[in-house]
């Protein structure tokens, strides 16, 4: 059961993506003021503010957070969904450029946004941060070394921040969703048969509702990795 988010300000990076957009909708339906950040945030139909931001640019990230705080008074919830995936390659073929893309758009951007939002959350008496992990990292999906490494780095940052920021009443968790992020991929043919529940997840109903729960009812949960995958992943 989730609570009301009326009066809360939520920032979602990667808000124009399939999963990010679903999270934005769930937050808005719960009553939160939603700010969507993306390279092209114009597609987000439920945000009070849409900002086009290159999350690899520190100055652009700082300006975006300052605009949010100046417009709405602060930040209560940060959801880091942004992550650029590189072309699938075996470990021996991973390049420095692959790592730079994966880490620049994933853990580096997530950490930067966490650092920028922390002061406002602390000043408001606490907050919620939800970062996006992946079964590619927890399971070790063949051919996705750079992406898996970036996602596991995000989990490491999350656990450290949860311990350091708990006294500030800032809770930091990871969600690992199994949701079709590319509508051109035939998930039914490729992966649905492997799911114990016989389906993939839904961005708004499955992932978004969990984010709302973490921001409201789940007040004593921090440093956790939560799998929203219908049982297809390995839990560890």
N, C-alpha and C positions, 0 to 999 in steps of 0.2 A: 504494500500500500504506500503510495507516495503522497507528499504533502503539497501545499500551495507554495508557489514561488513568487507570489505577488510582492512587488517592491524590490526584488532581486535583479541584479544586472549580470547577464551572462555573456561572455565573449567566447565565440567558437571559431577556431582557425580551421581552414579547409571547409568553411561553411557552405561552399557551393558544390562540394562533392556529394556523392550519393549518400554516404553515411553521415557526413557533416550536416547536410541539409535536413536529413531525418532527425538528427539531434536538435537542430534549431527549431524544428516544428514542435517537437515534444516539449522543449523548454518554453516556447511561446504559449502553447496550450495550457501549461501549468501556471502561467501568469507572469513569467519572467520577461523583462526587457532584454531582447536578444540583439547582440552585435555580431555580425558575420564578417569575418576577414578571409579574403581569398585573392588570388590574382585577378579574378573577375567575379566580384560578389554580387553583381546585378541580378543574377539568377535566383537569389534567395528571396522567396516571396513572403517570408514571415518575420523578417528582421526589422527592428526599429531603426537600425543604422547599418548600412552596408559599406564597407571600406575595402578598396582595392589595395592590397598590401603584399609586397614581396617579403616573405618572412625570413629570407636570408639576408636582408638589409637591416642592420641594427637600428639605424636612424629612423627607418620607416616604421619599424615595430614600436619604437619609443614614441613616435609622433601619434601612432594609432591609439596606444594606451592613454596617452595624455589627452587625446580628443575624447575618448570614452569617459575618462574621469571628469573632464571639464564639462561634458554634456550631461552626464547622468549622475555624477557625484561619486562614483567609485565602481569597483568590480567585486562581485560576490562569487562568481563562478567562472572558471576558465576551463575550456574543453579544447585540448590540442588534438585535432584530427588531421591536420595537414601532414602530408608525407608524399614525396615523389618517389615512385618505384622505378628502378632501372630495368633494362631488358634482362630477362632471366639468363644467367650464365653459370657454368660450373665454377667451383672454387678456383681452379687453376687459371680461369680466364678473367677473374675479377681485377679491375684496374683501379688505380688511384682516383681516376675521374669518377668511377662508379661509387667509390666510398665517399668522395666529396659530395656528390649529389645526394646520396642516401642520408649521410650524417648532417649535411647542411640544412636540408628541408625537414629532417626528423628530429633527432635529439638536440641538435644545436638550436634550432628554432623553438622547440618546446621549452628548453631550459631558459632561453632568452625571454620568452613570454611569461614564464613562471616568475623569473626575477623581477620583471617589470610590474607584474600584477601584485606581487607580495606586499609592498607597502600599503596599497589601498585596502587589500583584504585585512591586513593586520589592524589598520586604523578603524575598520568597520567591525572589528571584534571577531573576525574569522572568515573563512571561505572554503570553497571546494575546488579542487583541481582534478580533472580527469584526463589522463593521457592515453593515447591509443597504442596498444601493443599489437601483437599478431601471433597466431599459431605458427607462422613461418619461422618465428624465433624460438618459441617454446618447444616446438616439435623438431625444428631443423628441416625445413622443406628443401629438398634437393633443387639446386639451380637458383636459389635465392639468397646466396651468402651475404651480399652487401645489404639487402633489405632486412634480412634476419638479424644481422649484426646491429643495424640501426635501431630496430625495434627492441632488442635486448638491452641496448644502451639506455633507451627510454625507461625501461623497467628498473634499471639500476639507479638512475637519477631519481625516479619516483620514490624508491625505498629510502634513499638518503634524505630527500626533502621531507618525507613523512615523519622521519625521526627528528629532524632539525626544526621543523615548523609546527609540530604538534602543540607545543606550548603557546603558539600564537592562534590556536584553534583553527589551523588551516589543515584540512585533510587532503591527502594526495593519493590517488588510486589509479590503477591501469585497467582498461577494458580491452579484451581481445575478441573482437567481433568476427563472426563468419557470415558476412553479408556480401552479396554480389555488388562490387563497387564499379564494375564495368558492364553496362547493360548489353554490350555486344557479345559477351561471353555466354555460351550456352551452358549454364551451370547444371541444368537438368541432365544433360548428356554426360557432363564431365564428372560431377561430384555429388549430386543429390543422392545417388544410390549409396554413397559411403556414409551418409548421415543417419545416426540412430533414429532421429525424428523424421527423416524423410523429406526434409526441406532445408533451405537456407534461411538465414535470419532476415528480419525486416528492420530497416534502418530506424524508423520512427518508433514502432511498437516494441521492438526488442532492445535495441541499443539506446535509443533516446529515453525510453521510460526508465532504464537502469540509471542513466545519468541524472534524471530527475530524482530518483530514489536516493542516490548518493548525495545530492545537494540538499535533501530535505530530511527524510526519515533516517537515512543511514549515517547518523551523526557520530557514531562511535566506530566507524570503519575507516582505516587509513593504512597505507603501505601494502595494500592487497592487489593481487591480479585476479580479475573477475572474467571468466570465460563466458562469452555469449555466443556459443557455437553449436548448440544442440547436441553436445556430447561427442563431437567429431575429433576434438583435440586431446592431447595428452596433458594431464593436469599436474603441473609441478612448478 
